[in-house]
Amino acid sequence: MIKQVSLWIPSHFKAYFYRTPWDFCLRVTFEAYFLSFIVNRSLRYLGVPKGSGIDYDLNFSLLCILLIFVVPIIETLIFQCLPIGVLRLCKVGFSWQVFASVALFCIAHTLKGVGVAISVGVVGGFYLAFTYAFWIRRSFWTAFWTTCVSHMLRNAISLTIGILALRFNLHFLL
């Protein structure tokens, strides 16, 4: 079974190479969200602490603007554009570009706890880095907007589920 999975993963990601930017962006967004969710719940089942979450006591409008618009733009610039751009200038390969970006993204998310570092930092960071590193070959603008929009959509989904979980006492979703 491990051999089958190890053969499936590269072919799965190669299939993304034939998608349009919007199709790529949407598929990566939902795949990353659901995989992060599954990894997070699995870690919690194994006893990894939940970690600190979003401070829902902030002004709701401010929270939405920050998490959905501001943070994805800033994080894309810092954790995808900068490391991948520098490594591209140094002629470093695609895999190392993705790895460096994921490592920085993961380190930045360790403050929220181990579970968040793994589910958001590693899993989510991989999809953001993969998106940026793939599309930068076409243009900076395509790489930037596909990565930002994917990040914005994932944050919007997470925020919406978090708010609904608190409103309707569905704490197993948090």
C-alpha positions as CSV (number, residue, x, y, z in Angstrom):
1,M,0.0,0.0,0.0
2,I,2.8,2.4,0.8
3,K,4.3,1.8,-2.6
4,Q,1.0,2.6,-4.3
5,V,0.7,5.8,-2.3
6,S,4.3,6.8,-3.1
7,L,3.6,6.3,-6.8
8,W,0.2,8.1,-6.7
9,I,1.5,11.3,-5.0
10,P,3.8,12.5,-7.8
11,S,1.2,11.7,-10.5
12,H,-1.4,13.5,-8.4
13,F,0.6,16.8,-8.3
14,K,1.7,16.5,-11.9
15,A,-2.0,16.6,-12.9
16,Y,-2.1,20.1,-11.5
17,F,0.4,21.2,-14.1
18,Y,-2.3,21.0,-16.8
19,R,-4.8,23.2,-15.1
20,T,-5.7,26.9,-15.7
21,P,-4.7,29.3,-12.9
22,W,-8.3,29.5,-11.5
23,D,-8.9,25.8,-11.6
24,F,-5.5,25.2,-10.0
25,C,-6.2,27.8,-7.3
26,L,-9.6,26.4,-6.4
27,R,-8.6,22.7,-6.4
28,V,-5.4,23.4,-4.3
29,T,-7.5,25.5,-1.9
30,F,-10.0,22.9,-1.1
31,E,-7.6,20.0,-1.2
32,A,-5.2,21.8,1.2
33,Y,-8.1,22.8,3.5
34,F,-9.5,19.3,3.8
35,L,-6.1,17.6,4.2
36,S,-5.1,20.2,6.9
37,F,-8.4,19.5,8.7
38,I,-7.8,15.7,8.6
39,V,-4.2,16.0,9.8
40,N,-5.2,18.4,12.6
41,R,-8.0,16.1,13.8
42,S,-5.7,13.1,13.6
43,L,-3.0,14.9,15.6
44,R,-5.6,15.8,18.2
45,Y,-6.8,12.2,18.3
46,L,-3.2,11.1,19.0
47,G,-3.0,13.6,21.9
48,V,-1.3,16.6,20.4
49,P,-2.7,19.7,22.1
50,K,-5.1,21.8,20.1
51,G,-2.9,24.9,20.3
52,S,-4.1,28.5,20.5
53,G,-6.7,29.5,18.1
54,I,-8.1,32.7,16.7
55,D,-9.0,35.4,19.1
56,Y,-12.7,35.7,18.3
57,D,-13.1,38.6,20.8
58,L,-11.6,41.0,18.3
59,N,-13.8,43.3,16.4
60,F,-15.5,41.0,13.9
61,S,-14.9,43.3,10.9
62,L,-11.2,43.8,11.8
63,L,-10.8,40.0,12.3
64,C,-12.3,39.3,8.9
65,I,-10.2,42.0,7.1
66,L,-7.0,40.8,8.8
67,L,-7.4,37.1,8.4
68,I,-9.0,37.1,4.9
69,F,-7.2,39.9,3.2
70,V,-4.2,41.4,5.0
71,V,-2.4,38.3,6.5
72,P,-2.5,36.3,3.2
73,I,-0.9,39.1,1.3
74,I,1.8,39.7,3.9
75,E,2.5,36.0,4.4
76,T,2.7,35.4,0.6
77,L,5.3,38.1,0.3
78,I,7.4,36.9,3.3
79,F,7.0,33.1,3.1
80,Q,6.6,32.4,-0.7
81,C,7.8,35.4,-2.8
82,L,11.0,36.1,-0.8
83,P,12.4,32.6,-0.2
84,I,11.4,31.2,-3.6
85,G,12.5,34.3,-5.4
86,V,15.9,34.2,-3.8
87,L,16.4,30.5,-4.5
88,R,15.3,31.0,-8.1
89,L,18.0,33.6,-8.5
90,C,20.5,31.1,-7.1
91,K,19.2,28.5,-9.6
92,V,18.0,26.2,-6.9
93,G,15.6,23.5,-8.0
94,F,11.8,23.5,-7.6
95,S,11.7,21.0,-4.7
96,W,14.2,23.0,-2.6
97,Q,12.3,26.2,-3.3
98,V,9.1,24.5,-2.0
99,F,10.9,23.0,1.0
100,A,12.5,26.4,2.1
101,S,9.1,28.1,1.8
102,V,7.3,25.4,3.8
103,A,10.1,25.4,6.5
104,L,9.7,29.2,7.1
105,F,5.9,29.0,7.0
106,C,6.0,26.2,9.5
107,I,8.4,28.0,11.9
108,A,6.1,31.1,11.8
109,H,3.1,28.9,12.8
110,T,4.8,27.1,15.6
111,L,3.8,29.9,18.0
112,K,0.2,28.5,17.8
113,G,1.3,25.0,18.8
114,V,2.6,21.8,17.3
115,G,-0.7,20.8,15.8
116,V,-1.1,24.1,14.0
117,A,2.6,24.0,12.9
118,I,2.0,20.6,11.3
119,S,-1.5,21.0,9.9
120,V,-1.2,24.7,8.9
121,G,2.5,25.2,8.6
122,V,3.5,22.0,6.9
123,V,0.4,20.9,5.0
124,G,-1.0,24.4,4.2
125,G,2.4,25.8,3.7
126,F,3.2,23.1,1.2
127,Y,0.2,23.9,-1.0
128,L,1.0,27.6,-0.9
129,A,4.7,27.0,-1.7
130,F,3.8,24.5,-4.5
131,T,1.3,27.0,-5.9
132,Y,3.8,29.9,-5.9
133,A,6.8,27.9,-7.1
134,F,4.7,26.4,-10.0
135,W,3.1,29.7,-11.2
136,I,6.2,31.9,-10.8
137,R,7.5,30.1,-14.0
138,R,4.7,31.8,-15.9
139,S,4.8,35.3,-14.2
140,F,5.1,36.9,-10.8
141,W,1.5,38.2,-11.0
142,T,0.0,34.8,-11.7
143,A,2.1,33.2,-8.9
144,F,1.2,36.0,-6.5
145,W,-2.6,36.1,-7.1
146,T,-3.1,32.4,-7.2
147,T,-1.2,32.0,-3.9
148,C,-2.9,34.9,-2.2
149,V,-6.4,33.9,-3.3
150,S,-5.9,30.3,-2.2
151,H,-4.7,31.5,1.2
152,M,-7.6,34.0,1.4
153,L,-10.2,31.4,0.6
154,R,-8.7,28.9,3.1
155,N,-8.7,31.5,5.9
156,A,-12.3,32.5,5.0
157,I,-13.4,28.9,5.2
158,S,-11.6,28.4,8.5
159,L,-13.0,31.6,10.0
160,T,-16.5,30.7,8.8
161,I,-16.3,27.2,10.3
162,G,-14.9,28.5,13.5
163,I,-17.6,31.1,13.9
164,L,-20.4,28.6,13.1
165,A,-18.8,26.0,15.5
166,L,-18.9,28.6,18.3
167,R,-22.4,29.8,17.5
168,F,-23.9,26.3,17.3
169,N,-21.7,24.6,19.9
170,L,-20.0,22.3,17.4
171,H,-16.7,22.4,19.3
172,F,-15.5,19.2,17.6
173,L,-14.9,21.4,14.5
174,L,-12.5,23.7,16.4
